[in-house]
């Protein structure tokens, strides 16, 4: 795992690089304030919690949006990564994800489950 390169990867991403569907916009808007400990932990790994690579929304129901999984790119080798939980959210390496088109050594992590307030936009 290369935290410096991971930070550089997320620093170069712009809003145009993030999916702009209503579900992803909701995720970006709500995630940091709803999961502060998770945001801090991912930040320590160089990951910007507001820049997911992939999110899988299910719902919404009763004003809550459930994301069954949210994926992030981590640069480097997965050798140093330890699967863990932050509160009720599990964090693990996943091989099931869309193509990244990233040429450098990297891997994908997934966090799950995520429940966020739904702002009602579609």
C-alpha positions as a printed NumPy array, in Angstrom:
array([[  0.   ,   0.   ,   0.   ],
       [  1.428,   3.36 ,  -1.011],
       [ -0.255,   6.133,   0.97 ],
       [  1.654,   8.932,  -0.793],
       [  0.611,   7.72 ,  -4.267],
       [ -2.935,   7.106,  -3.046],
       [ -3.15 ,  10.717,  -1.813],
       [ -1.789,  11.91 ,  -5.168],
       [ -4.385,   9.818,  -7.009],
       [ -7.277,  11.349,  -5.062],
       [ -5.806,  14.856,  -5.227],
       [ -5.815,  14.777,  -9.04 ],
       [ -9.469,  13.629,  -9.237],
       [-11.966,  16.375,  -9.998],
       [-15.741,  16.57 ,  -9.609],
       [-16.023,  15.588, -13.266],
       [-14.304,  12.279, -12.439],
       [-17.01 ,  11.332,  -9.919],
       [-20.322,   9.882, -11.09 ],
       [-22.959,  12.607, -11.106],
       [-26.071,  10.448, -10.712],
       [-28.391,  11.424,  -7.852],
       [-27.285,   8.451,  -5.748],
       [-23.59 ,   9.311,  -5.978],
       [-24.252,  13.031,  -5.446],
       [-26.164,  12.082,  -2.293],
       [-23.266,   9.885,  -1.17 ],
       [-20.698,  12.642,  -1.694],
       [-22.893,  15.171,   0.114],
       [-23.677,  13.028,   3.166],
       [-20.807,  10.573,   3.738],
       [-18.182,  12.677,   5.535],
       [-20.536,  14.122,   8.154],
       [-22.362,  10.809,   8.655],
       [-19.261,   8.622,   9.043],
       [-16.564,  10.858,  10.51 ],
       [-14.477,   8.02 ,  11.999],
       [-14.54 ,   6.161,   8.686],
       [-13.597,   9.344,   6.8  ],
       [-10.644,   9.863,   9.157],
       [ -9.493,   6.245,   8.829],
       [ -9.676,   6.307,   5.033],
       [ -7.939,   9.685,   5.048],
       [ -5.052,   8.12 ,   6.968],
       [ -4.749,   5.647,   4.062],
       [ -4.711,   8.528,   1.567],
       [ -8.315,   7.967,   0.423],
       [-10.77 ,  10.826,   0.   ],
       [-14.1  ,   9.399,   1.213],
       [-15.97 ,  11.846,  -1.05 ],
       [-14.418,  10.359,  -4.204],
       [-15.684,   6.779,  -4.526],
       [-14.719,   4.736,  -7.559],
       [-17.994,   2.82 ,  -7.494],
       [-21.095,   2.895,  -5.284],
       [-23.936,   0.386,  -5.274],
       [-27.143,   2.065,  -4.055],
       [-30.217,   0.128,  -2.939],
       [-33.335,   2.062,  -2.039],
       [-34.161,   4.715,  -0.965],
       [-36.637,   3.817,   1.74 ],
       [-38.134,   6.015,   4.448],
       [-35.655,   8.828,   3.796],
       [-32.603,   6.538,   4.043],
       [-30.371,   5.431,   1.199],
       [-28.629,   2.095,   1.642],
       [-25.371,   1.486,  -0.249],
       [-24.574,  -2.226,  -0.272],
       [-20.981,  -1.465,  -1.187],
       [-18.747,   1.488,  -1.993],
       [-15.358,   0.974,  -3.623],
       [-12.137,   2.952,  -3.503],
       [ -8.798,   2.731,  -5.312],
       [ -5.672,   2.202,  -3.211],
       [ -2.305,   2.569,  -4.915],
       [  0.468,   0.035,  -4.377],
       [  0.34 ,  -3.561,  -3.22 ],
       [ -2.354,  -4.985,  -0.956],
       [  0.31 ,  -6.671,   1.207],
       [  0.127,  -4.054,   3.996],
       [ -3.655,  -3.645,   3.962],
       [ -5.547,  -5.171,   6.856],
       [ -9.258,  -5.838,   6.553],
       [-11.061,  -4.159,   9.436],
       [-14.288,  -2.628,  10.671],
       [-14.917,   0.951,  11.657],
       [-18.079,   0.946,  13.733],
       [-20.599,  -1.153,  11.814],
       [-18.813,  -0.714,   8.476],
       [-16.572,  -3.508,   7.169],
       [-13.6  ,  -2.713,   4.953],
       [-12.101,  -5.392,   2.731],
       [-10.226,  -5.995,  -0.518],
       [-12.456,  -6.753,  -3.491],
       [-11.708,  -8.253,  -6.893],
       [-15.232,  -7.583,  -8.154],
       [-15.26 ,  -4.058,  -9.596],
       [-15.373,  -2.184, -12.907],
       [-12.14 ,  -1.796, -14.872],
       [-10.001,   1.011, -13.489],
       [ -7.74 ,   1.662, -16.501],
       [ -5.025,   2.579, -13.976],
       [ -1.61 ,   1.454, -15.213],
       [  0.192,   1.617, -11.854],
       [  0.065,  -1.131,  -9.227],
       [ -3.177,  -0.743,  -7.258],
       [ -6.019,  -2.631,  -5.617],
       [ -9.627,  -1.963,  -4.666],
       [-11.221,  -1.881,  -1.253],
       [-14.919,  -1.982,  -0.506],
       [-16.772,  -0.621,   2.492],
       [-20.173,  -1.893,   3.548],
       [-22.882,  -1.295,   4.675],
       [-23.473,   2.44 ,   4.393],
       [-26.755,   4.134,   5.367],
       [-27.185,   7.805,   4.538],
       [-29.915,  10.373,   4.717],
       [-31.596,  10.598,   1.301],
       [-32.043,  14.148,   0.069],
       [-34.796,  13.135,  -2.338],
       [-33.158,  14.256,  -5.583],
       [-33.405,  11.949,  -8.564]])
